[in-house]
Amino acid sequence: MRFIHTADWHLGRLFHTVHLTDDQAYVLEQFVDLVADVRPDAVLIAGDVYDRGVPPTEAVELLNHVLERIVCGLGVPVVLIAGNHDSPQRLAFGADLLSRGGLHVAGPLPPQGALTVPFTDDDGPVLVQGIPYADPVDVRAALGDAALQTHEQAMQALVERARAAVPPNTRSVLVGHAFVAGAQVSDSERQLTVGGAGTVPASLFDDYDYVALGHLHRPQSAGAGAVRYAGSLLTYSFNEVTQRKSVSIVELGAPGSAQLRRAGVGVAAAAGAAPDAASGRTGAAVAAPPCAGAQARVSVEQVELRPRRRVRVVEGTLHELLERAPADAARDDYLCARLTDSGALLNAMARLQKAYPNCLHLELPRLAGADPGAPGLSDLAARSESEHFADFFELVTDQRLSPAERSTLDAVIDRLGRERRET
């Protein structure tokens, strides 16, 4: 059985004041072409379809257009779940009706813990289960269990309920949206919680043959070869410029199979993967070992999609960058200019934008802290609101927040975060 695993489209996103809808439409056109070429049994979209709970009209229209072409035009079913950026209720509007046509949406938490969609291939049944993102407070309310206080406890309870619907010796795939402990993060991801309690262990998913995850924007395995993040659709931060954004073609073998059904390249997609001769795609097949307790082998091929504009960092003095611009064939890319000048600069951004129309951000390393041990601007930006407030409180009062005060602060920030997702 063959799936395409993707996540974190963030339709409607602003990137340093630039609306990315046209860029997202450009790359999603290639995604639809890929679906038409691969003809998978299903497309799995692991959350954060939109960038905010109330998306702009053009983002809703783009999603509608893409899903209509995949589900109705190509006849390929889609299993889609809500992420922490999505409004579950809005995303799931008409879900019962849409499921009859092949679009299966898990917005609010299903009472049984997961949306379960059955598939069948020559080797028998495969159950795809979708668990949307949910705060522990939402899981407590949905399951009526006051003991579920952490993300790990909440996810474990949902997985246990979902697994109860899977018959013995049946292959199963999970679509989820979570932060698996040990995975690598990017600064364009919204924290799931404050206080460090937002991670879940990969071992929760041991009984699944493949786990299609969303939330983290770097394509990667998470604890086991068959527990994977597809990564985001596009580069959404200047600290992601070295990441190779991709979608994943996943093949699930027969129950208990020891051989991969797809002959892979045998290496992960690193630098310089060759294009596929038949399709023109770039990428590489990754032989992913099964999770503990899994019944089938899987193979994963990471396929890169070409962005309308790359996201790059250029470095040098202001004079050097301006001199380089005429010879830079990609000067329309989205750029961060890292200026190494030691003296004062006048109208640096305005001058750069005449040479590089999409220069969006300036960095001045000399302002990042003269003391090597002092935190730089990027370090400060990576810290949570809770940590910043605690430092401010100590600076003003000469006292540290007590554990009770820190707990109250974390609860308030969590509540404000949930309200912000809806607005």
N, C-alpha and C positions, 0 to 999 in steps of 0.2 A: 504494500500500500504506500502511496506517495502523497505527501503533504507539502505545502509551502507555508513556512513559519515566518511571520513578520510581526512587528510590534512598534509602538511608540512613533506613530505618524505625526502626532501633535498638530493636526490640521488647524489652521488659524493662528499659528505662532508668529509672534513678533521677534525679530532678531536685530537688536540694537536699532529699533524704530522701523525696520524694514518688514513689510508684510510678506510672508513667504508663500502665500497661497499659489502664486504662479510657479514658483520653484517646486512646490509639492506636486502640483498638477503635471509638471514636466517629467518628474521621476515616476509618478504613478502611471503615466502613459506607458512607460517602459515596463512597469510592474504588470499591467494588464497584458502586454505583449508576452511577457514571460509566462504568465498563467496560460495563455493561448498556446504557447510553444510546449510547455511541460505537460499540460492537461492533468493536473493533480487530482486526487480523489477529493481533496478539500483544501481550502485556504484557512489557516489559523491566525487570527489577529489578537495578540495578547495584551490588549489594553492601551490606554492613553491614545485613543483614536483622535480625540480633540485635545487642544492645549488647555482649555478651560471649560468649566461646567456649562456656561452659556456661550457657545461658539458663534463667531460671526456668520452671517448668511452665506457668504461665498464658501466657507469651510463646509457647511452643511450641504450645499449644492455639489461641491466636489466629491464628498463621500457618497452621496446619492448616485452620482454619475458613475463612479468607479464600481460600486457594488452592483449597480444595475447591469453594467457590462460583464462583470464576472459571473454573477448568479443567473441573470436572465439571458444575456447574450451568449455566454460560453457554457452555461449549464453546470458550473462548478459550485458546490455548496461552500458556504463560509460559516465558520464558527468564530464569533467575536465576543470579547468580554470587556467590561468596563475597567479602566485603570483609575489610579488616584487623581488624575486630572479630569476625568469624565464625570458628568452627572449621570448616575446609573439610571434614574427614572427617565430622563430625556433620551438617553441613548437607546433605551429598551422600548420606546414608544412603538406600539404595533407589533411587538415581538412574537406574540402568539400567531398572528396572521402571517407575518413574514416567514415564520418557520415552515409554513406549508409550501413556500416557494424555494426553500433551500438556504435562507439567511437565518442563522440561529444565534440569538443575542442573549448573553447573560449580563443583565444590568444590575438590578437589586439582587441580593442573595437569594437563591432558590431555597425553599424549605428543606430539601434533601441534601443541601450542602453544595451541589454543583448541578449545572445544566449537563445532561447526558445525551449525546447524539450518537446513534449506532451507524456503523459502516460495515461493509462486508467486501472481502476480496476472495481470491481463489483459495486462500489458506484459512478462511473462516472469518468470524466476526472481530471487529475492532471497535471499542467504545472510546469516543472522544468526550472528555469531561471538562467543562469550563467553570472555574472558580473566579468570580470577579474580585477586584480589590475591595476590602472592607476593613475599616477600623475595628479594633477589638470591641469598642463600645457598640458598634452595629452588630457584630457577631453575637455578643452577649444578649442583645435584644432579640435577634432573630432566633437564636437557639434556646433562649430562656435559661442561660447558665451564667450565674454571677461570678463563677470562678475563673472565667476566661479574661485575664487581665492583660496579657502580652500578645504581640503579633504571633509568636511561636505557638502559644496555647490556642489562639483563635484558628490559625491555619491547620493545626493538628486536628482540632475538632471538625473542621470542614472536610479535611481529607478523609478522616475516619468515616464520616457519613457518606461521602462520595464513593468510597471503596466498597461500602456495603451493597452498592448497586451493581458491582462488577462480579459476574460469576467466576468461579475458580477456573484457572487455565485459559482465561480470555485476555487477549492483548488489550492494552489500554494506554491512552495518551491523555495527559493533563495540559490544559491551557490555563496559565495562572499569571498573576501580577504581584510580585513580591520582591523583597531584597534578601537574597540568599547570602548567608554569612560567608565572608571570604572573597566574594566577587568584587571586581574593580569598578569604582564609581567614576562619574564625571560630574563637573560642576553645573551641568544643565539639567540635572535631575532634581526634582523636588523631594525634600526629605519626607519619609513616611511618618515619622514621629520625631519628637525631641527626646533627649535623655538616653539615646543609644539602645532603645528596646524594640527597634523596628525590624530586626533581622530574624530570619528563620533558617534552621539548618537544612542542608540538602537531604539529609537522611529521612526527612518527612515524606519524600517522594520515592522511596526505595522500591515500592511495589509497581511503579509505572514503567512502561517500556520506553517512553519518551516524554519529557516535560518541556513544553514550549512556553518560555517565560517572557514577560515584559517588565519594564520599569528601568533597568539599567541600560544605558545607551551604547555601551561597548559590546560588540559581538563576542561572546565568550561562553565557555563551559563553566558550570558553577558546581564544583564539588564532585561531579561525575560527568563522564562524557555525554550521557544522554539527558542531562539536565542543562539546558542551554538558553542563553539570551540571544535573540536574533539581532538585537541592537536597534538603534533608531533609524528612521527612514533617511534622514539627512544629518549633516553635522550642525549641531545646535549650540556650539560653544567653541571659542578659540582654543580651549585646552583639549579639544577633540580632533585637532587637525591631523594628527598622526594615525587616527583610527580609520580603518577601511570599512565603511558602512556597507551593509549587505542585507539580503534576505536569505533564508535557508531553505533548500530543497531537502526534505527528509524522506528517506525510504525505510519502511518498517518490514523486516523479514518475516518469515513464517514462524509460528510458535516454536520456541526452542531451537531456532536456526543458528548454526555456527558460521554460516557464510553470508557475506554481504551480497545483496542482490545487485547492487551497482558496483562495477569495477571502478574504484576511486583512484585519484591521483596519488593518494597515500600520504599527503602532507597537508597541514593546515594552510589556509590562504594567508601567506605572508607577503613578502615583497615580490611582485612580478609574476603573478599567476597567469598562465597562458590562456588565451581565449579558446572556448570550445569550438572545434572545427565545424560542427553541424549547426550550432545555434548562434555562434558569434558571442556568446556570453563569456565573461571572465569570472574566474573563481577557482575553487579547488574542492575536492571531496575530502572530508575528514572522517576517518574511521572511528566511530564513537562506540566504546564498549558499553554494554548494557548496564543499567542500574542493578544493584543487588536485588535479587528476587525477580528481575524482569525475565520475560520469556522469549523475547525476540531480539535479534541484532538490529541495529540501525546504522545507516550511513547518512552523513550530512554534507551537502555541497553548499558552500557559501557563494552567493552570486552578487557581485557588485552592480549597482545601477548608477548610471552616469548623471551627476548633478548638472543643473543648468549653469551654475557658477560654483566654483570651489570656494572653500573657506581657508584662507591662508594667513600666515604671519610673515611680514617682511621686516627686516632689521637693518639698521644703519643710521647715519646722521640724516637730518632732514634734507640737506643738500644732496647726499648720495642717493636717497630714494627718489628725489625729484629728477635727478639726472638719469636714473635707470628706467623711469616710467616709459619713455617713448619706445624703448626696445622690448618692453614687457608685453608679449602678445596676450597675456591673461590679466591685463590691468583692470578689467571689469569684474574680477573676482571680488568676493567679500573679504576685506582685508583688515587686519590689525597691524598697525605700524608701531614697531618697537624702536623708539628713537634713542640713540646712544649719545646725543649731544650733551655736553657738560654745562653749557651756558644757557642763558635765557632764550626762549623761543617766542616768536610773535606770529599769531594767526596760523599755527602749524596745521591744524585740521583743515582750515579753509584752503590753504595752499596745497595740501595733499589731495584734497578732493577734486581739485582742478586737474591733477595728473592721474589720480585713481578715483573714478567716480563713485565707487562703492567702498571707499575707506570708511569704516564704521567705528573704529576704536583706536585710541592712542595709549601706549604704555611708555612710561619713563622709568627705566630700571633704577636710575639714580635716586628716585623718590621712594624706592621700595625698602629703605632702611639702611643707613650707613653701617650700623652695627650688624655684623654677620649673624649674631645670635638673636637679633630682633626680628619679630614677625614682619614679613613683607606685606604688600597690599593683597597679593593673591592668597596668602595665608589667612589674612583677616576676612576676606570675602568668603572663604570656605567654612568659617565658623558659624555655628547656629545662632539664631536670635537669642536663645536661652543663655548661651555662653557670653554673648556680647552684653546682655543685660546684667548678668552676674558680675562681669568685670566693672561695668558702670556703677552698679550698686556698691561694690567694694571701694571704688575710687571716691565716691561721694560720702559714704558713711564710715569708712575704715573698718567695716565688718563684712564678713562673708555671709551669704544667704544660708540660713539653716536648712536642714533636709526638708522640713515641712514647708518652708517658704519656696524652696526649689521645686518641690512637688506641685505646689499650687501654681507657680509660674508655668511649669510644663503643661499643666492641665489647661490653663488659659490660652497658651500659644497653640496647643492642639485644637481647642475649640475655635479659635480665630482662623486657623488653617482650614478647618472644615467649612466654615462660613465663606472664606475666600474662594474655595473651590466652586461654590454655588454662584458666585458673583463675577 
